[in-house]
Amino acid sequence: MNRSSLLALALCATSVSACGGLKDALTAHVDVVARAGSQELSVNRLSDLLGKAKLQVPINTEVATLVARDLWVPYQLLGLAAARGDSLGDPKAIESAASGMIENAKLGRFMESVAAKFPLDSGTEASYLAARGGLYSARHILLLVPENSSPVVRDSIRRRIAGIRTQVTAANFADMARKNSQDNSAQKGGDLGVFPRGMMVKPFGDAVSALKPGEISPVVETQYGYHIVQRNSWDDAKAQFAAQAQGRGRQVAESTYVAQAQIEAKVKLASDAAATAKSVAKDPMAHRNDKTSVATYTGGKLTASHLAMVLLAAPRSGQLTQQIQQAPDSLVNQYVTNMAQREVLLRRADSAKVGLSPEELTNLRRDFSQAVAMSWTQLGIDPKSLADSAKSPSERERVAAARIEAFLDRVMSGQAQPVPVPAPLQIILMDKYDAKVNAAGVERAVERAAKLRAGADWSRAAQQPPSAVPLPGAPGAGATPGAAPSPSRGAVPLPGQPAPPRP
């Protein structure tokens, strides 16, 4: 596993909280980076993981925090549960931890029921001819015009496509597109499928809407170049159009319903809504019990904790949380508004008694148990193997902790892949057992790791074979007096010269 794959996994992993039930002021102990149950991650241990890692991961606060918070803490808590024979299988705890996922499923099901009440276009030929829903199907021939082309170049391309236009017919359009078109649609005979008119740039959309099925347009100029457009016949379009028309009708139905619900929601944002949302996005797990109000709506309020659970349940949680942290406040406020409106829709879903069936909840608990067992196995800490290795719970905890440290060594040396811990499982672990990350300890570990990396880099440089290019003035150098030395990887600097670049 290379450095980029490790970082990609770490950055996409769900953030794990720097919080827990420890009452002591951990920040006062700057030699400790994190605690999980009775285990401690020391400054020296974390700096060794980073500074001596064969993967050469970047050494900074963000990466150090990810290793401590998103790998070490949940792994050690999993080890603690395994050592104590804790299956983590309490049904209420599982459903609470998975509330964000359950809400997503509930909301999707509710919106399907909303759309089902609206009359949907069946995708008939009459609908296609009338372009109901703004849907069209077309193919084209495109000659690209390079950016900043001179008038002479543009005119040459325009004359070429005009010549092609004189040869194109409804019967040979697909073949002419394969031979001449300069975009990815050429291999499909220029076919662009079914699309809403507004999805295309205006000149192209205008040209398509002016055609009857089977007709071919004059040359059309857009920002991309010159096009010849043919609106597809019903026979060519009907298979895709029927599916798209129904999907489009469902979208329109849902949008109409949501717009009405948004008006009734009367969302009001807190004055610091954007700042709070960014704080939540930075570490959702830390805010899972944060009752700070981010927004109010008719009949309720959106809290930081609920926003955190939504973020943790998002399909691409890591990417979304980073986008929120980097977005301007205006966009973050819009996101918060949307989440408050989502709460209104969920209340309507509850009123309509839309939810998961008992069988689905049973499957959820089963999947959770399987995730726990898989995580234990991958980390080498399943309860049976621990019981075979140690008798007392405290001994099993020590064995589990040692195996996890060994596993992290393999991860940082590229010999093992990190084990992703699902968000609901992380939530249960953090709620059930004490864990905390110390920011001051992280900073100290980063400083020490940077020194270790620098020392290792210098050691590697010093062990490189002598440069094939002799230093100026060296015996037998044959260098021109006063000539600048050739930069050489592995060359040892003379006194007073800067050190060579790190390899």
Buried (B, 14 or more C-beta within 10 A) or exposed (E): BEBEEBBEBBBBBBBBBBBBEEEEEBEEBBEBBBBBBEBBBBBBBBBBBBBBBEBBBEBEEEBBBBBBBBBBBBBBBBBBBBBBEBEBEBEEBBBBBBBBBBBBBBBEBBBEEBBEEEEBBEBBBEBBEEBBBBBBBBBBBBBEBEEEBEEEEBEEBBEEBEEBBEEBEEEEBBEBBBEBBBBEBBEBBBBBBBBBBEEBEEBBBEBBBEBEBBEBBEBBBBEBBBBBBBBBBBEBBBEBBBEBBBBBBBEBBBEEBBEEBBEEBEBBBBEEBBEBBBBBBBBBBBBBBBEBBBBBBBEBBBBBBBBBBBBBBBEEBBEBBBBBBEBEEEEBBBBBBEBBBBBBBBBBBEEEEBBBEEEEBEEBBEBBBEBBBEBBEBBBBBBEBBBEBBEEEEEBBBBBBBBBBEBBBEBBBBEBEBBBBBBBBBBBBBBBBBBBBBBBBBBBBBEBBBEBBBEBBBEEBEEBEEBEEBBBEEEEEEBEEEEEBEEBEBBBEEEEEEEBEEE
